[in-house]
């Protein structure tokens, strides 16, 4: 007996707009190296990087028909790819609602799907943590790429003994972030992707105000010559949040962070796991043994200790619950784009096998 892995055939890759070059490379590399051909549907609002990438691939000698691009909206192009009988698998990165729609359509053909979906990621600061380090990590985790990251930290649970100190330091660091033209190297916070997304983020900010969260920073559009005509939202931090608030339950995908207090480790783990998502989380503590023990109790695909938002090519990436299933990156991704086949060979040379005698 032997076990072999074979290419699936044609795979459809549906990629998001927040990292339009990186996300297609993640999936395309894995699909091609395992022998598949690909049809890529880039995001409607950001297709140009994918088109250029495939143009360069063709110049480099990729055979015609191996890498293909079809642009257009998900409701037509995306659904046509997912439902097409010649597509063996769909690899998707994007929001959870779209992932559910893909699952529904793919089920008609019992088609394989890989889903890297949304997250509402927790950032837990234990009482023994280095507060300065945690505050710096928090600003990176919440506001990198203007918060438009599936793994961004947006729920911050701080032990009550250090809550005020942490909140003060996080706000002081966030104030220093330069918001403006992303083409300038000194800029840290650029605009959101498009108007409707900016409006959605502002709706969540207003929801935070109405629900009783304490606005510690931001909450408005920055008013400078560089930002006045763009879809900018200033880094926003809410304090004294509750887990039932929309800003603590729903993926905002913008530069908005909510801070809450906890008293015990049990309470903290309960708050972290009180979410339909399970993409990532982080723990901040000087006690690595404690960090490892608590990491094992968090329902998430990745748990960082004393870090957040660090992703390596040789470690698997993917979540659980409504953050999807399947893995990108690492050697595990090779399983995602191949079929396992068992082959049995009779080497005895016998024409009649001993067990054939059971037949009457």
C-alpha positions as CSV (number, residue, x, y, z in Angstrom):
1,X,0.0,0.0,0.0
2,X,1.1,3.5,-0.7
3,X,-0.4,6.9,0.0
4,X,0.1,9.6,-2.7
5,X,-1.0,13.2,-3.0
6,X,-2.4,14.5,-6.3
7,X,-3.3,17.9,-7.6
8,X,-7.0,18.8,-7.3
9,X,-7.2,20.3,-10.8
10,X,-8.7,23.8,-11.2
11,X,-8.9,25.8,-8.0
12,X,-10.6,29.2,-7.6
13,X,-8.8,31.8,-5.4
14,X,-11.0,34.7,-4.2
15,X,-8.8,37.3,-2.4
16,X,-9.5,40.4,-0.3
17,X,-8.7,44.1,-0.7
18,X,-6.8,44.8,2.4
19,X,-3.5,43.2,1.3
20,X,-4.3,42.6,-2.4
21,X,-0.8,41.5,-3.5
22,X,0.2,39.5,-0.4
23,X,-3.0,37.5,-0.1
24,X,-3.0,36.3,-3.7
25,X,0.6,35.2,-3.4
26,X,-0.2,33.2,-0.3
27,X,-2.8,31.2,-2.1
28,X,-1.3,31.1,-5.6
29,X,2.1,29.8,-4.5
30,X,0.6,26.9,-2.6
31,X,-1.9,26.0,-5.4
32,X,0.8,26.1,-8.2
33,X,3.5,24.2,-6.3
34,X,1.1,21.3,-5.7
35,X,0.4,21.1,-9.5
36,X,-3.0,22.9,-9.8
37,X,-4.2,25.5,-12.3
38,X,-5.8,28.6,-10.9
39,X,-8.5,31.1,-11.6
40,X,-8.1,34.2,-9.4
41,X,-10.9,36.6,-8.7
42,X,-9.3,39.7,-7.1
43,X,-11.4,42.2,-5.1
44,X,-13.6,44.5,-7.2
45,X,-12.1,47.6,-5.6
46,X,-8.5,46.5,-5.8
47,X,-7.8,44.3,-8.9
48,X,-4.8,46.0,-10.4
49,X,-2.0,44.3,-8.3
50,X,-3.3,40.9,-9.2
51,X,-3.6,41.7,-12.9
52,X,0.0,43.0,-12.8
53,X,1.2,40.0,-10.9
54,X,-0.2,37.5,-13.4
55,X,1.1,39.6,-16.2
56,X,4.6,39.2,-14.7
57,X,4.0,35.5,-14.2
58,X,3.3,35.1,-17.9
59,X,6.4,37.1,-18.8
60,X,8.4,34.7,-16.5
61,X,7.2,31.7,-18.5
62,X,4.2,30.4,-16.7
63,X,2.3,28.4,-19.4
64,X,-0.9,29.8,-20.8
65,X,-4.0,28.7,-18.9
66,X,-2.2,27.8,-15.7
67,X,-2.9,31.2,-14.0
68,X,-6.0,33.0,-15.0
69,X,-7.7,36.2,-13.7
70,X,-11.4,37.0,-13.9
71,X,-12.4,40.4,-12.5
72,X,-15.8,41.5,-11.4
73,X,-18.2,41.6,-8.4
74,X,-18.6,38.6,-6.1
75,X,-22.3,38.3,-6.7
76,X,-21.7,37.4,-10.4
77,X,-18.1,36.4,-11.0
78,X,-17.4,34.9,-7.6
79,X,-20.6,32.9,-7.4
80,X,-20.1,31.6,-11.0
81,X,-16.6,30.3,-10.0
82,X,-17.8,28.7,-6.8
83,X,-20.7,26.9,-8.5
84,X,-18.8,25.9,-11.7
85,X,-18.5,22.1,-11.9
86,X,-14.9,22.2,-13.2
87,X,-13.6,24.0,-10.1
88,X,-12.4,21.5,-7.6
89,X,-11.8,23.8,-4.7
90,X,-12.3,27.4,-3.6
91,X,-9.8,29.2,-1.5
92,X,-11.3,32.3,0.1
93,X,-10.0,35.1,2.3
94,X,-12.6,37.7,3.3
95,X,-15.5,38.4,5.6
96,X,-17.5,35.8,7.4
97,X,-20.9,36.6,5.7
98,X,-19.3,36.0,2.3
99,X,-17.7,32.8,3.5
100,X,-21.0,31.4,4.6
101,X,-22.4,32.2,1.1
102,X,-19.5,30.4,-0.5
103,X,-20.1,27.3,1.7
104,X,-23.8,27.3,0.8
105,X,-23.1,27.4,-3.0
106,X,-20.2,24.9,-2.8
107,X,-22.4,22.4,-1.0
108,X,-24.4,21.7,-4.1
109,X,-21.4,20.0,-5.6
110,X,-19.8,18.9,-2.2
111,X,-16.9,21.1,-3.2
112,X,-13.9,21.7,-1.0
113,X,-13.6,25.1,0.4
114,X,-10.8,26.8,2.5
115,X,-12.0,29.8,4.4
116,X,-9.9,32.4,6.2
117,X,-12.6,34.7,7.5
118,X,-13.1,37.5,10.0
119,X,-11.9,37.9,13.5
120,X,-12.6,39.8,16.7
121,X,-9.3,39.3,18.3
122,X,-8.5,39.7,22.0
123,X,-5.4,41.3,23.6
124,X,-5.0,40.2,27.3
125,X,-2.7,42.1,29.6
126,X,-2.0,40.2,32.9
127,X,-1.1,42.0,36.1
128,X,2.6,41.0,35.8
129,X,3.0,42.2,32.2
130,X,5.5,44.8,31.1
131,X,3.0,47.7,30.7
132,X,5.3,49.8,28.4
133,X,5.8,46.8,26.1
134,X,2.2,45.9,26.1
135,X,1.1,49.4,25.3
136,X,3.4,49.6,22.3
137,X,2.3,46.2,21.1
138,X,-1.4,47.3,21.5
139,X,-0.9,50.4,19.2
140,X,0.7,48.2,16.6
141,X,-1.9,45.5,16.9
142,X,-4.9,47.9,16.7
143,X,-3.8,50.4,14.2
144,X,-1.5,48.7,11.7
145,X,-2.9,49.2,8.2
146,X,-5.5,51.5,9.7
147,X,-7.0,48.5,11.5
148,X,-7.9,46.8,8.2
149,X,-6.4,43.4,9.2
150,X,-8.4,40.3,10.0
151,X,-6.0,39.6,12.9
152,X,-6.0,43.1,14.3
153,X,-6.6,43.4,18.1
154,X,-9.8,45.2,18.8
155,X,-10.8,43.8,22.2
156,X,-8.4,44.6,25.0
157,X,-8.8,43.0,28.4
158,X,-6.6,44.6,31.0
159,X,-6.2,43.5,34.6
160,X,-7.9,46.1,36.9
161,X,-4.6,46.7,38.8
162,X,-2.9,48.1,35.7
163,X,-5.8,49.3,33.6
164,X,-5.4,53.0,34.2
165,X,-1.7,52.9,33.6
166,X,-2.1,50.9,30.4
167,X,-4.9,53.0,29.0
168,X,-2.9,56.2,29.6
169,X,0.2,54.9,27.9
170,X,-1.7,53.4,25.0
171,X,-3.5,56.7,24.4
172,X,-0.2,58.7,24.7
173,X,1.4,56.4,22.0
174,X,-1.6,56.5,19.7
175,X,-1.6,60.3,19.7
176,X,1.8,60.3,18.2
177,X,0.8,58.3,15.1
178,X,0.9,60.4,11.9
179,X,-2.3,60.2,9.9
180,X,-2.1,61.3,6.3
181,X,-0.8,60.6,2.8
182,X,0.3,56.9,2.8
183,X,2.9,57.7,0.1
184,X,4.9,59.6,2.7
185,X,7.3,57.4,4.7
186,X,6.5,59.1,8.0
187,X,2.8,58.3,7.7
188,X,1.6,55.5,9.9
189,X,-2.2,55.7,9.5
190,X,-3.5,56.0,5.9
191,X,-7.1,56.2,4.7
192,X,-9.7,53.4,4.8
193,X,-10.3,51.6,1.6
194,X,-13.4,53.3,0.3
195,X,-16.3,55.6,1.4
196,X,-18.8,53.0,2.4
197,X,-16.3,51.2,4.6
198,X,-15.3,54.5,6.3
199,X,-19.1,55.1,6.9
200,X,-19.4,51.7,8.4
201,X,-16.5,52.3,10.8
202,X,-18.0,55.6,11.8
203,X,-21.3,53.9,12.5
204,X,-19.5,51.6,15.0
205,X,-17.8,54.5,16.7
206,X,-21.2,56.2,17.2
207,X,-22.6,52.9,18.5
208,X,-19.8,52.8,21.0
209,X,-20.7,56.3,22.2
210,X,-24.4,55.5,22.5
211,X,-23.7,52.2,24.4
212,X,-21.9,54.0,27.2
213,X,-18.3,53.3,26.4
214,X,-15.9,56.1,27.4
215,X,-14.2,57.8,24.5
216,X,-10.5,58.1,25.3
217,X,-9.1,59.1,21.9
218,X,-10.3,59.9,18.4
219,X,-13.8,59.3,17.3
220,X,-13.7,61.7,14.4
221,X,-12.2,62.4,11.0
222,X,-8.8,64.1,11.1
223,X,-9.0,67.6,9.7
224,X,-5.7,68.4,7.8
225,X,-4.9,69.3,4.3
226,X,-3.8,65.7,3.7
227,X,-6.9,64.0,5.1
228,X,-9.8,66.3,4.3
229,X,-10.6,64.8,1.0
230,X,-9.8,61.1,1.9
231,X,-11.7,58.4,3.7
232,X,-9.7,58.9,7.0
233,X,-10.7,57.9,10.5
234,X,-8.5,59.0,13.4
235,X,-7.2,56.2,15.7
236,X,-10.0,55.7,18.2
237,X,-9.9,54.1,21.7
238,X,-12.9,53.4,23.9
239,X,-12.5,52.6,27.6
240,X,-14.7,50.9,30.2
241,X,-16.3,48.6,27.5
242,X,-18.7,45.7,28.2
243,X,-18.6,42.5,26.2
244,X,-22.2,43.0,25.0
245,X,-21.4,46.2,23.2
246,X,-21.3,46.1,19.4
247,X,-17.7,47.6,19.4
248,X,-16.7,44.5,21.4
249,X,-18.6,41.9,19.5
250,X,-18.5,42.7,15.8
251,X,-15.6,43.0,13.4
252,X,-15.1,46.7,12.6
253,X,-12.1,46.4,10.4
254,X,-10.9,49.9,11.2
255,X,-8.8,51.8,13.7
256,X,-11.1,51.3,16.7
257,X,-10.1,49.6,20.0
258,X,-12.2,48.8,23.0
259,X,-10.7,48.4,26.5
260,X,-12.2,46.5,29.4
261,X,-11.1,45.5,32.9
262,X,-10.9,42.0,34.4
263,X,-10.2,40.8,37.9
264,X,-9.2,37.1,37.5
265,X,-7.6,34.9,34.9
266,X,-10.8,32.8,34.8
267,X,-12.8,35.9,34.0
268,X,-10.3,37.0,31.3
269,X,-10.5,33.6,29.5
270,X,-14.2,33.7,29.6
271,X,-14.3,37.1,28.0
272,X,-11.8,36.1,25.4
273,X,-13.8,33.1,24.3
274,X,-17.2,34.9,24.5
275,X,-17.2,35.5,20.7
276,X,-18.3,33.6,17.6
277,X,-14.9,34.2,16.1
278,X,-11.6,32.3,16.7
279,X,-8.9,33.7,14.5
280,X,-6.2,35.0,16.9
281,X,-5.5,36.4,20.4
282,X,-2.5,37.5,22.4
283,X,-1.4,37.2,26.1
284,X,1.0,39.6,27.8
285,X,2.8,38.3,30.8
286,X,6.3,37.9,32.2
287,X,5.4,34.3,33.3
288,X,5.8,32.2,30.1
289,X,4.6,29.1,31.8
290,X,1.4,30.8,32.7
291,X,1.1,32.3,29.2
292,X,1.4,28.8,27.7
293,X,-1.2,27.3,30.1
294,X,-3.7,30.1,29.3
295,X,-3.0,29.9,25.5
296,X,-4.2,26.3,25.6
297,X,-7.5,27.5,26.9
298,X,-8.2,30.1,24.2
299,X,-10.3,29.1,21.2
300,X,-8.2,30.6,18.4
301,X,-6.0,29.5,15.5
302,X,-3.1,31.6,16.7
303,X,-2.2,32.8,20.2
304,X,0.8,35.1,20.6
305,X,2.6,35.6,23.9
306,X,4.1,39.1,24.4
307,X,3.5,39.9,20.7
308,X,0.6,40.4,18.4
309,X,0.2,40.4,14.6
310,X,3.4,38.6,13.7
311,X,2.9,36.0,11.0
312,X,5.6,33.7,9.6
313,X,5.6,31.9,6.3
314,X,6.6,28.6,8.0
315,X,3.8,28.6,10.6
316,X,0.2,27.8,9.7
317,X,-2.4,30.6,9.5
318,X,-6.1,30.0,10.0
319,X,-8.8,30.1,12.6
320,X,-11.7,28.2,14.1
321,X,-15.4,28.8,14.8
322,X,-16.7,31.6,12.4
323,X,-13.2,32.6,11.5
324,X,-13.2,29.7,9.1
325,X,-11.2,26.5,8.6
326,X,-8.2,25.3,6.7
327,X,-4.7,26.7,6.7
328,X,-2.6,29.1,4.7
329,X,1.2,29.1,4.9
330,X,3.5,26.4,6.3
331,X,3.8,22.8,5.0
332,X,0.2,22.3,6.1
333,X,-1.1,24.4,3.2
334,X,0.2,21.7,0.8
335,X,-2.5,19.4,2.1
336,X,-5.1,22.0,1.4
337,X,-4.5,21.9,-2.4
338,X,-4.0,18.2,-2.9
339,X,-6.1,15.0,-2.7
340,X,-4.9,12.0,-0.7
341,X,-5.1,8.8,-2.7
342,X,-4.4,5.2,-1.5
343,X,-3.0,2.8,-4.0
344,X,-2.8,-0.9,-3.4
345,X,-0.6,-3.3,-5.4
346,X,-0.7,-7.1,-5.1
347,X,2.9,-8.3,-5.4
348,X,2.3,-11.9,-4.4
349,X,2.0,-13.1,-8.0
350,X,-0.7,-15.5,-7.0
351,X,-3.6,-15.9,-9.4
352,X,-6.0,-17.0,-6.8
353,X,-5.8,-15.4,-3.4
354,X,-6.4,-17.4,-0.1
355,X,-9.4,-15.4,0.7
356,X,-11.1,-16.1,-2.6
357,X,-12.0,-19.5,-1.1
358,X,-14.6,-17.7,1.0
359,X,-16.6,-17.1,-2.2
360,X,-19.3,-19.8,-2.8
